Amino acid sequence: MVHQFKNNGYNIVMDVNSGAIHVVDDVTYEMIARFEKEPKEQVLYELSDMAPRAELEEAYSEIQELKDNGDLFTEDTYQPYMKQFAKTRKTVVKALCLHIAHDCNLACRYCFAEEGEYHGRRALMSYEVGKAALDFLIANSGNRHNLEVDFFGGEPTMNFDVVKKLVAYGREQEKIHDKKFRFTLTTNGVLLNDDILEFANKEMSNLVLSIDGRKEVNDKMRPFRGGQGSYDLIVPKFQHAAESRHQTNYYVRGTYTHYNLDFAEDVLHLADLGFKQISVEPVVADPSEPYALRESDLPILFEQYDKLAAEMVRRYKEGDAFNFFHFMIDLEGGPCVAKRLSGCGSGTEYLAVTPWGDFYPCHQFVGNEGFVMGNVFEGIKRTDLQEKFKECNVYSKDQCQHCFAKFYCSGGCAANSYHFSKDINGAYEIGCELQKKRIECAIMIKAAEAEIDEERESSSAV
């Protein structure tokens, strides 16, 4: 499968199955589109107005060489054995999302957790439940050395004493079991202070700071329960946190909605505030909600991603670069084959834990009792659910079969698929379209940065 697109002046050709990316001239771009559909002489005739015959012949030979070398028009070698691979591959639990607090001090209007309650009751996780969760993770992690634990909510700083105790317990267990915990704290910043930040900088491998962008955008969607905005309180704290971590190992993480379709302005606003690690993601909401994204919004959103990508290239060239999470892509190494085919590992390698110890496939399923998989004291009981998630991959989803993005998005989010199609093997179509656009922009940025780097090397060598 070959996917071709133009972005920011670049002609880009993706060979989907091999992962090869080619930046080509206009002649080669048009020739590749015809290469396997028409005889050679017809191709050369149709493009005769674009270049001399000798140049066309050379381009044709280069395309044939790419094909012969397995860099273009390659076959899908994964599909024949993927079904058996999905059933038989051994998985271990490597990550937990601990819902340390089903409570929150903000009232974000788009919150899938309903102000931290997750369709249920307010609760704080006890040390005993958290300890049992870490014990479960260690016992079910097999030979895996590195383990991930996200302190999540609601707002986890509302139960920070338990967070500190669990981190201390985890550090003790590392030595006993030859494991290494990578802890993450996700916070809205309301309670963030010097003591919490000092602890986070010592113990948290990553810090996720929730903010939506411009003051008017953030305060509309992320107010306190009394309606007051949170922007003025959290921005100085987040700036201090980012600097204290030397602008690495954190993200400011926002959500855009139908109310701010010009979300590129929010990303750039965060960059102008000094943040270097930024993630602003599309809201996923019931279509009846006024802030939900609609299919008619897509052309505007595509323009915004293009605008953001072009501006990021400009800032990179000027030495003022920042990272945007959805444009970060590894074209050389990338995730392993299993990850590319099966995604985040929800329900198998990754589980969410409620304050009372129930397991769910991920945080977005919490509150849906049909997805309770077991608990921290008794382990996994719903092995049928575990198997269903284990077999969820790009080949179990009809919509993924002929999609160029499938090895980059790994079939997308199972929770979003379920919420919009009632099947984890379904699809969230708006999400799919946005993901495809982000991938195209990300590849363009890589091409542009490579060109800029080459120019810099050339000029420095003179």
One Martini backbone bead per residue (centre of mass of N, CA, C, O) as a GRO file, in nm:
protein
  462
    1MET     BB    1   0.096   0.037   0.023
    2VAL     BB    2   0.027   0.372  -0.097
    3HIS     BB    3   0.094   0.710   0.020
    4GLN     BB    4  -0.010   1.038  -0.093
    5PHE     BB    5   0.121   1.377  -0.026
    6LYS     BB    6   0.072   1.729   0.040
    7ASN     BB    7   0.302   1.954   0.233
    8ASN     BB    8   0.447   2.249   0.252
    9GLY     BB    9   0.588   2.168  -0.046
   10TYR     BB   10   0.568   1.854  -0.011
   11ASN     BB   11   0.642   1.537  -0.154
   12ILE     BB   12   0.479   1.245  -0.025
   13VAL     BB   13   0.584   0.897   0.024
   14MET     BB   14   0.421   0.603   0.142
   15ASP     BB   15   0.522   0.288   0.266
   16VAL     BB   16   0.335   0.118   0.472
   17ASN     BB   17   0.468  -0.174   0.519
   18SER     BB   18   0.777  -0.062   0.555
   19GLY     BB   19   0.794   0.268   0.634
   20ALA     BB   20   0.871   0.424   0.396
   21ILE     BB   21   1.006   0.752   0.313
   22HIS     BB   22   0.936   0.994   0.045
   23VAL     BB   23   1.097   1.270  -0.107
   24VAL     BB   24   0.971   1.431  -0.399
   25ASP     BB   25   0.920   1.515  -0.704
   26ASP     BB   26   0.681   1.579  -0.933
   27VAL     BB   27   0.740   1.349  -1.127
   28THR     BB   28   0.758   1.112  -0.925
   29TYR     BB   29   0.484   1.150  -0.798
   30GLU     BB   30   0.317   1.095  -1.060
   31MET     BB   31   0.446   0.820  -1.128
   32ILE     BB   32   0.366   0.656  -0.877
   33ALA     BB   33   0.053   0.681  -0.927
   34ARG     BB   34   0.101   0.491  -1.210
   35PHE     BB   35   0.301   0.248  -1.199
   36GLU     BB   36   0.078  -0.003  -1.131
   37LYS     BB   37  -0.156   0.086  -1.358
   38GLU     BB   38   0.056   0.131  -1.595
   39PRO     BB   39   0.233   0.134  -1.855
   40LYS     BB   40   0.524   0.271  -1.920
   41GLU     BB   41   0.461   0.429  -2.186
   42GLN     BB   42   0.212   0.572  -2.073
   43VAL     BB   43   0.349   0.723  -1.848
   44LEU     BB   44   0.555   0.880  -2.023
   45TYR     BB   45   0.343   1.020  -2.198
   46GLU     BB   46   0.173   1.167  -1.971
   47LEU     BB   47   0.467   1.314  -1.869
   48SER     BB   48   0.606   1.474  -2.116
   49ASP     BB   49   0.549   1.780  -2.009
   50MET     BB   50   0.750   1.766  -1.742
   51ALA     BB   51   0.986   1.607  -1.909
   52PRO     BB   52   1.232   1.462  -2.034
   53ARG     BB   53   1.286   1.145  -2.130
   54ALA     BB   54   1.544   1.087  -1.962
   55GLU     BB   55   1.420   1.174  -1.689
   56LEU     BB   56   1.188   0.969  -1.690
   57GLU     BB   57   1.359   0.713  -1.705
   58GLU     BB   58   1.510   0.763  -1.440
   59ALA     BB   59   1.264   0.767  -1.253
   60TYR     BB   60   1.163   0.485  -1.322
   61SER     BB   61   1.416   0.333  -1.225
   62GLU     BB   62   1.406   0.429  -0.929
   63ILE     BB   63   1.134   0.302  -0.861
   64GLN     BB   64   1.213   0.012  -0.927
   65GLU     BB   65   1.438  -0.002  -0.715
   66LEU     BB   66   1.260   0.043  -0.467
   67LYS     BB   67   1.091  -0.206  -0.513
   68ASP     BB   68   1.324  -0.418  -0.514
   69ASN     BB   69   1.419  -0.316  -0.209
   70GLY     BB   70   1.149  -0.270  -0.027
   71ASP     BB   71   1.038   0.067  -0.052
   72LEU     BB   72   0.800  -0.016  -0.261
   73PHE     BB   73   0.520  -0.189  -0.298
   74THR     BB   74   0.462  -0.359  -0.054
   75GLU     BB   75   0.383  -0.622   0.136
   76ASP     BB   76   0.183  -0.779   0.371
   77THR     BB   77   0.338  -0.976   0.637
   78TYR     BB   78   0.133  -0.984   0.893
   79GLN     BB   79  -0.159  -1.092   0.838
   80PRO     BB   80  -0.135  -1.410   0.816
   81TYR     BB   81  -0.039  -1.429   1.152
   82MET     BB   82  -0.200  -1.240   1.351
   83LYS     BB   83  -0.424  -1.408   1.479
   84GLN     BB   84  -0.235  -1.612   1.620
   85PHE     BB   85  -0.059  -1.407   1.766
   86ALA     BB   86  -0.285  -1.280   1.942
   87LYS     BB   87  -0.356  -1.550   2.096
   88THR     BB   88  -0.041  -1.649   2.186
   89ARG     BB   89   0.069  -1.413   2.304
   90LYS     BB   90   0.256  -1.296   2.561
   91THR     BB   91   0.142  -1.117   2.846
   92VAL     BB   92   0.208  -0.833   3.050
   93VAL     BB   93   0.204  -0.631   3.316
   94LYS     BB   94   0.326  -0.271   3.294
   95ALA     BB   95   0.057  -0.092   3.372
   96LEU     BB   96  -0.085   0.170   3.585
   97CYS     BB   97  -0.395   0.340   3.674
   98LEU     BB   98  -0.427   0.537   3.955
   99HIS     BB   99  -0.720   0.622   4.131
  100ILE     BB  100  -0.654   0.820   4.392
  101ALA     BB  101  -0.907   1.020   4.296
  102HIS     BB  102  -1.268   1.058   4.323
  103ASP     BB  103  -1.189   1.377   4.288
  104CYS     BB  104  -1.247   1.744   4.258
  105ASN     BB  105  -1.162   2.110   4.221
  106LEU     BB  106  -1.301   2.087   3.948
  107ALA     BB  107  -1.542   2.163   3.650
  108CYS     BB  108  -1.508   2.018   3.385
  109ARG     BB  109  -1.716   2.004   3.107
  110TYR     BB  110  -1.563   1.736   2.956
  111CYS     BB  111  -1.558   1.530   3.180
  112PHE     BB  112  -1.559   1.180   3.195
  113ALA     BB  113  -1.548   1.185   3.534
  114GLU     BB  114  -1.740   1.375   3.673
  115GLU     BB  115  -1.559   1.530   3.881
  116GLY     BB  116  -1.427   1.225   3.956
  117GLU     BB  117  -1.673   1.000   3.983
  118TYR     BB  118  -1.739   0.795   3.757
  119HIS     BB  119  -2.056   0.737   3.794
  120GLY     BB  120  -2.032   0.764   4.114
  121ARG     BB  121  -1.828   0.794   4.382
  122ARG     BB  122  -1.665   0.947   4.614
  123ALA     BB  123  -1.303   0.882   4.640
  124LEU     BB  124  -1.024   0.744   4.818
  125MET     BB  125  -0.735   0.592   4.811
  126SER     BB  126  -0.586   0.355   4.975
  127TYR     BB  127  -0.297   0.217   5.070
  128GLU     BB  128  -0.391  -0.082   5.051
  129VAL     BB  129  -0.483  -0.072   4.758
  130GLY     BB  130  -0.222   0.036   4.630
  131LYS     BB  131  -0.038  -0.190   4.730
  132ALA     BB  132  -0.191  -0.420   4.585
  133ALA     BB  133  -0.140  -0.309   4.302
  134LEU     BB  134   0.170  -0.328   4.306
  135ASP     BB  135   0.180  -0.629   4.363
  136PHE     BB  136   0.035  -0.714   4.107
  137LEU     BB  137   0.233  -0.594   3.906
  138ILE     BB  138   0.479  -0.754   3.990
  139ALA     BB  139   0.347  -1.047   3.963
  140ASN     BB  140   0.252  -0.965   3.636
  141SER     BB  141   0.550  -0.880   3.485
  142GLY     BB  142   0.757  -1.078   3.487
  143ASN     BB  143   1.061  -0.981   3.319
  144ARG     BB  144   0.992  -0.702   3.360
  145HIS     BB  145   1.149  -0.407   3.473
  146ASN     BB  146   0.970  -0.179   3.362
  147LEU     BB  147   0.733   0.029   3.536
  148GLU     BB  148   0.403   0.178   3.522
  149VAL     BB  149   0.273   0.474   3.710
  150ASP     BB  150  -0.037   0.649   3.736
  151PHE     BB  151  -0.142   0.939   3.891
  152PHE     BB  152  -0.490   0.977   3.916
  153GLY     BB  153  -0.825   1.095   3.820
  154GLY     BB  154  -0.912   1.336   3.909
  155GLU     BB  155  -0.721   1.465   4.196
  156PRO     BB  156  -0.428   1.346   4.338
  157THR     BB  157  -0.354   1.585   4.544
  158MET     BB  158  -0.602   1.504   4.741
  159ASN     BB  159  -0.398   1.225   4.797
  160PHE     BB  160  -0.078   1.262   4.862
  161ASP     BB  161   0.003   1.080   5.095
  162VAL     BB  162  -0.047   0.818   4.937
  163VAL     BB  163   0.148   0.868   4.712
  164LYS     BB  164   0.404   0.871   4.890
  165LYS     BB  165   0.371   0.586   5.009
  166LEU     BB  166   0.373   0.433   4.735
  167VAL     BB  167   0.649   0.518   4.643
  168ALA     BB  168   0.804   0.401   4.881
  169TYR     BB  169   0.713   0.112   4.833
  170GLY     BB  170   0.819   0.082   4.547
  171ARG     BB  171   1.120   0.127   4.617
  172GLU     BB  172   1.144  -0.124   4.793
  173GLN     BB  173   1.056  -0.336   4.569
  174GLU     BB  174   1.277  -0.300   4.363
  175LYS     BB  175   1.505  -0.446   4.524
  176ILE     BB  176   1.359  -0.723   4.558
  177HIS     BB  177   1.250  -0.755   4.224
  178ASP     BB  178   1.395  -0.610   3.995
  179LYS     BB  179   1.269  -0.313   3.965
  180LYS     BB  180   1.123  -0.020   3.778
  181PHE     BB  181   0.973   0.279   3.856
  182ARG     BB  182   0.745   0.487   3.664
  183PHE     BB  183   0.628   0.787   3.759
  184THR     BB  184   0.306   0.963   3.734
  185LEU     BB  185   0.168   1.300   3.733
  186THR     BB  186  -0.170   1.419   3.729
  187THR     BB  187  -0.251   1.778   3.708
  188ASN     BB  188  -0.428   2.093   3.768
  189GLY     BB  189  -0.258   2.277   4.002
  190VAL     BB  190  -0.412   2.387   4.251
  191LEU     BB  191  -0.215   2.225   4.480
  192LEU     BB  192   0.042   2.319   4.379
  193ASN     BB  193   0.364   2.304   4.535
  194ASP     BB  194   0.677   2.289   4.657
  195ASP     BB  195   0.648   2.008   4.787
  196ILE     BB  196   0.525   1.856   4.549
  197LEU     BB  197   0.743   1.932   4.341
  198GLU     BB  198   0.983   1.813   4.484
  199PHE     BB  199   0.877   1.525   4.479
  200ALA     BB  200   0.830   1.501   4.173
  201ASN     BB  201   1.131   1.559   4.090
  202LYS     BB  202   1.233   1.298   4.238
  203GLU     BB  203   0.992   1.061   4.148
  204MET     BB  204   0.891   1.172   3.867
  205SER     BB  205   0.919   1.099   3.531
  206ASN     BB  206   0.633   1.244   3.503
  207LEU     BB  207   0.444   1.546   3.407
  208VAL     BB  208   0.096   1.641   3.409
  209LEU     BB  209  -0.042   1.950   3.282
  210SER     BB  210  -0.356   2.104   3.304
  211ILE     BB  211  -0.426   2.286   2.996
  212ASP     BB  212  -0.593   2.468   2.719
  213GLY     BB  213  -0.463   2.773   2.713
  214ARG     BB  214  -0.615   3.021   2.679
  215LYS     BB  215  -0.788   3.186   2.908
  216GLU     BB  216  -1.077   3.172   2.777
  217VAL     BB  217  -1.062   2.868   2.721
  218ASN     BB  218  -0.994   2.750   2.995
  219ASP     BB  219  -1.225   2.897   3.169
  220LYS     BB  220  -1.467   2.768   3.020
  221MET     BB  221  -1.371   2.444   3.078
  222ARG     BB  222  -1.182   2.509   3.368
  223PRO     BB  223  -1.352   2.542   3.631
  224PHE     BB  224  -1.481   2.604   3.905
  225ARG     BB  225  -1.770   2.538   4.075
  226GLY     BB  226  -1.825   2.864   4.084
  227GLY     BB  227  -1.687   2.959   3.780
  228GLN     BB  228  -1.406   3.010   3.811
  229GLY     BB  229  -1.106   3.048   3.694
  230SER     BB  230  -0.765   2.879   3.654
  231TYR     BB  231  -0.533   3.022   3.502
  232ASP     BB  232  -0.396   3.228   3.704
  233LEU     BB  233  -0.309   3.003   3.906
  234ILE     BB  234  -0.146   2.784   3.714
  235VAL     BB  235   0.068   2.912   3.528
  236PRO     BB  236   0.301   2.979   3.726
  237LYS     BB  237   0.331   2.688   3.825
  238PHE     BB  238   0.396   2.557   3.548
  239GLN     BB  239   0.643   2.723   3.478
  240HIS     BB  240   0.805   2.633   3.722
  241ALA     BB  241   0.793   2.329   3.669
  242ALA     BB  242   0.933   2.329   3.390
  243GLU     BB  243   1.199   2.458   3.486
  244SER     BB  244   1.262   2.249   3.719
  245ARG     BB  245   1.275   2.025   3.461
  246HIS     BB  246   1.423   2.148   3.210
  247GLN     BB  247   1.200   2.100   2.984
  248THR     BB  248   1.141   1.800   3.091
  249ASN     BB  249   0.939   1.551   3.180
  250TYR     BB  250   0.673   1.688   3.045
  251TYR     BB  251   0.325   1.815   3.023
  252VAL     BB  252   0.110   2.013   2.859
  253ARG     BB  253  -0.246   1.938   2.884
  254GLY     BB  254  -0.502   1.955   2.639
  255THR     BB  255  -0.836   2.059   2.520
  256TYR     BB  256  -1.032   2.057   2.235
  257THR     BB  257  -1.318   2.218   2.087
  258HIS     BB  258  -1.584   2.368   1.932
  259TYR     BB  259  -1.499   2.648   2.073
  260ASN     BB  260  -1.173   2.586   1.962
  261LEU     BB  261  -1.084   2.544   1.644
  262ASP     BB  262  -0.824   2.744   1.696
  263PHE     BB  263  -0.599   2.561   1.857
  264ALA     BB  264  -0.323   2.663   1.756
  265GLU     BB  265  -0.329   2.912   1.944
  266ASP     BB  266  -0.295   2.745   2.206
  267VAL     BB  267  -0.027   2.615   2.146
  268LEU     BB  268   0.128   2.886   2.097
  269HIS     BB  269   0.069   3.006   2.371
  270LEU     BB  270   0.225   2.794   2.532
  271ALA     BB  271   0.493   2.846   2.392
  272ASP     BB  272   0.503   3.155   2.475
  273LEU     BB  273   0.518   3.071   2.790
  274GLY     BB  274   0.768   2.832   2.759
  275PHE     BB  275   0.672   2.570   2.653
  276LYS     BB  276   0.813   2.246   2.520
  277GLN     BB  277   0.570   2.048   2.623
  278ILE     BB  278   0.294   1.959   2.409
  279SER     BB  279  -0.068   1.882   2.459
  280VAL     BB  280  -0.344   1.898   2.221
  281GLU     BB  281  -0.666   1.756   2.228
  282PRO     BB  282  -0.940   1.605   2.129
  283VAL     BB  283  -1.248   1.581   2.199
  284VAL     BB  284  -1.454   1.324   2.362
  285ALA     BB  285  -1.802   1.321   2.276
  286ASP     BB  286  -2.113   1.356   2.281
  287PRO     BB  287  -2.288   1.480   2.012
  288SER     BB  288  -2.495   1.650   2.202
  289GLU     BB  289  -2.274   1.824   2.275
  290PRO     BB  290  -2.176   2.151   2.219
  291TYR     BB  291  -1.848   2.074   2.232
  292ALA     BB  292  -1.854   1.883   2.015
  293LEU     BB  293  -1.735   1.730   1.752
  294ARG     BB  294  -1.765   1.763   1.396
  295GLU     BB  295  -1.752   1.690   1.072
  296SER     BB  296  -1.764   2.000   0.985
  297ASP     BB  297  -1.480   2.066   1.138
  298LEU     BB  298  -1.245   1.933   0.980
  299PRO     BB  299  -1.134   2.150   0.782
  300ILE     BB  300  -1.041   2.340   1.010
  301LEU     BB  301  -0.854   2.139   1.158
  302PHE     BB  302  -0.663   2.086   0.926
  303GLU     BB  303  -0.563   2.379   0.904
  304GLN     BB  304  -0.446   2.389   1.191
  305TYR     BB  305  -0.232   2.170   1.157
  306ASP     BB  306  -0.085   2.307   0.925
  307LYS     BB  307  -0.020   2.568   1.074
  308LEU     BB  308   0.139   2.441   1.305
  309ALA     BB  309   0.354   2.295   1.137
  310ALA     BB  310   0.473   2.546   0.997
  311GLU     BB  311   0.550   2.694   1.262
  312MET     BB  312   0.742   2.476   1.369
  313VAL     BB  313   0.944   2.499   1.142
  314ARG     BB  314   1.015   2.795   1.183
  315ARG     BB  315   1.115   2.763   1.480
  316TYR     BB  316   1.333   2.559   1.422
  317LYS     BB  317   1.501   2.743   1.236
  318GLU     BB  318   1.523   2.971   1.484
  319GLY     BB  319   1.563   2.805   1.767
  320ASP     BB  320   1.230   2.764   1.878
  321ALA     BB  321   1.154   2.486   1.974
  322PHE     BB  322   0.884   2.240   2.002
  323ASN     BB  323   0.676   1.996   2.140
  324PHE     BB  324   0.424   1.789   1.981
  325PHE     BB  325   0.286   1.504   2.052
  326HIS     BB  326   0.125   1.443   1.766
  327PHE     BB  327   0.420   1.499   1.605
  328MET     BB  328   0.555   1.253   1.728
  329ILE     BB  329   0.793   1.066   1.526
  330ASP     BB  330   0.932   0.743   1.433
  331LEU     BB  331   1.101   0.653   1.127
  332GLU     BB  332   1.313   0.427   1.231
  333GLY     BB  333   1.213   0.276   1.479
  334GLY     BB  334   0.992   0.266   1.677
  335PRO     BB  335   0.771   0.055   1.741
  336CYS     BB  336   0.695  -0.241   1.780
  337VAL     BB  337   0.507  -0.466   1.627
  338ALA     BB  338   0.299  -0.517   1.851
  339LYS     BB  339   0.236  -0.215   1.891
  340ARG     BB  340   0.148  -0.147   1.599
  341LEU     BB  341  -0.094  -0.364   1.606
  342SER     BB  342  -0.221  -0.318   1.932
  343GLY     BB  343  -0.110  -0.084   2.101
  344CYS     BB  344  -0.149   0.011   2.443
  345GLY     BB  345  -0.276  -0.253   2.612
  346SER     BB  346  -0.552  -0.254   2.691
  347GLY     BB  347  -0.653  -0.514   2.918
  348THR     BB  348  -0.341  -0.626   2.955
  349GLU     BB  349  -0.082  -0.419   3.007
  350TYR     BB  350  -0.321  -0.218   3.086
  351LEU     BB  351  -0.456  -0.066   3.391
  352ALA     BB  352  -0.726   0.030   3.591
  353VAL     BB  353  -0.771   0.179   3.929
  354THR     BB  354  -0.972   0.206   4.176
  355PRO     BB  355  -1.019   0.303   4.502
  356TRP     BB  356  -1.141  -0.011   4.553
  357GLY     BB  357  -0.976  -0.208   4.321
  358ASP     BB  358  -1.077  -0.204   4.042
  359PHE     BB  359  -1.065  -0.335   3.720
  360TYR     BB  360  -0.980  -0.177   3.409
  361PRO     BB  361  -0.871  -0.131   3.091
  362CYS     BB  362  -0.929   0.183   3.144
  363HIS     BB  363  -1.016   0.505   3.234
  364GLN     BB  364  -1.259   0.515   3.009
  365PHE     BB  365  -1.423   0.262   3.158
  366VAL     BB  366  -1.486   0.384   3.409
  367GLY     BB  367  -1.822   0.291   3.529
  368ASN     BB  368  -1.842   0.034   3.347
  369GLU     BB  369  -1.948  -0.266   3.467
  370GLY     BB  370  -1.886  -0.447   3.206
  371PHE     BB  371  -1.548  -0.377   3.266
  372VAL     BB  372  -1.497  -0.549   3.501
  373MET     BB  373  -1.200  -0.763   3.569
  374GLY     BB  374  -1.148  -0.706   3.882
  375ASN     BB  375  -0.899  -0.717   4.151
  376VAL     BB  376  -0.630  -0.662   4.368
  377PHE     BB  377  -0.700  -0.928   4.552
  378GLU     BB  378  -0.795  -1.146   4.299
  379GLY     BB  379  -0.768  -1.036   4.025
  380ILE     BB  380  -0.839  -1.175   3.727
  381LYS     BB  381  -1.173  -1.271   3.607
  382ARG     BB  382  -1.206  -1.149   3.306
  383THR     BB  383  -1.067  -1.329   3.062
  384ASP     BB  384  -1.251  -1.259   2.823
  385LEU     BB  385  -1.175  -0.960   2.811
  386GLN     BB  386  -0.875  -0.996   2.781
  387GLU     BB  387  -0.892  -1.147   2.509
  388LYS     BB  388  -1.037  -0.929   2.349
  389PHE     BB  389  -0.808  -0.717   2.380
  390LYS     BB  390  -0.579  -0.894   2.267
  391GLU     BB  391  -0.739  -0.918   1.971
  392CYS     BB  392  -0.699  -0.616   1.935
  393ASN     BB  393  -0.647  -0.487   1.603
  394VAL     BB  394  -0.588  -0.389   1.278
  395TYR     BB  395  -0.728  -0.676   1.179
  396SER     BB  396  -1.008  -0.648   1.356
  397LYS     BB  397  -1.050  -0.382   1.176
  398ASP     BB  398  -1.207  -0.283   0.903
  399GLN     BB  399  -1.116   0.027   0.885
  400CYS     BB  400  -0.792  -0.054   0.873
  401GLN     BB  401  -0.711  -0.219   0.620
  402HIS     BB  402  -0.687   0.066   0.414
  403CYS     BB  403  -0.497   0.228   0.612
  404PHE     BB  404  -0.210   0.422   0.635
  405ALA     BB  405  -0.217   0.459   0.973
  406LYS     BB  406  -0.212   0.179   1.129
  407PHE     BB  407   0.109   0.176   1.222
  408TYR     BB  408   0.067   0.444   1.405
  409CYS     BB  409  -0.222   0.398   1.569
  410SER     BB  410  -0.306   0.089   1.615
  411GLY     BB  411  -0.637   0.145   1.582
  412GLY     BB  412  -0.666   0.305   1.822
  413CYS     BB  413  -0.909   0.369   2.056
  414ALA     BB  414  -1.105   0.150   2.227
  415ALA     BB  415  -1.291   0.344   2.379
  416ASN     BB  416  -1.384   0.516   2.142
  417SER     BB  417  -1.498   0.284   1.979
  418TYR     BB  418  -1.710   0.199   2.187
  419HIS     BB  419  -1.864   0.476   2.231
  420PHE     BB  420  -1.940   0.487   1.899
  421SER     BB  421  -1.993   0.144   1.834
  422LYS     BB  422  -1.996  -0.082   2.066
  423ASP     BB  423  -1.685  -0.153   1.973
  424ILE     BB  424  -1.347  -0.214   1.994
  425ASN     BB  425  -1.352  -0.286   1.664
  426GLY     BB  426  -1.413  -0.020   1.588
  427ALA     BB  427  -1.489   0.338   1.526
  428TYR     BB  428  -1.369   0.682   1.531
  429GLU     BB  429  -1.393   0.885   1.270
  430ILE     BB  430  -1.289   1.160   1.361
  431GLY     BB  431  -1.032   1.050   1.489
  432CYS     BB  432  -0.915   0.929   1.231
  433GLU     BB  433  -0.890   1.188   1.063
  434LEU     BB  434  -0.702   1.336   1.262
  435GLN     BB  435  -0.475   1.128   1.266
  436LYS     BB  436  -0.399   1.142   0.968
  437LYS     BB  437  -0.321   1.439   0.970
  438ARG     BB  438  -0.098   1.426   1.185
  439ILE     BB  439   0.089   1.233   1.033
  440GLU     BB  440   0.142   1.411   0.790
  441CYS     BB  441   0.263   1.646   0.950
  442ALA     BB  442   0.492   1.490   1.090
  443ILE     BB  443   0.640   1.410   0.829
  444MET     BB  444   0.689   1.691   0.722
  445ILE     BB  445   0.862   1.789   0.959
  446LYS     BB  446   1.089   1.587   0.917
  447ALA     BB  447   1.165   1.684   0.635
  448ALA     BB  448   1.227   1.979   0.713
  449GLU     BB  449   1.442   1.926   0.932
  450ALA     BB  450   1.639   1.778   0.751
  451GLU     BB  451   1.687   2.018   0.563
  452ILE     BB  452   1.789   2.215   0.778
  453ASP     BB  453   2.026   2.043   0.880
  454GLU     BB  454   2.173   2.032   0.610
  455GLU     BB  455   2.215   2.338   0.584
  456ARG     BB  456   2.379   2.370   0.845
  457GLU     BB  457   2.612   2.181   0.768
  458SER     BB  458   2.698   2.326   0.510
  459SER     BB  459   2.757   2.608   0.641
  460SER     BB  460   2.968   2.497   0.858
  461ALA     BB  461   3.172   2.377   0.632
  462VAL     BB  462   3.257   2.661   0.495
   0.00000   0.00000   0.00000
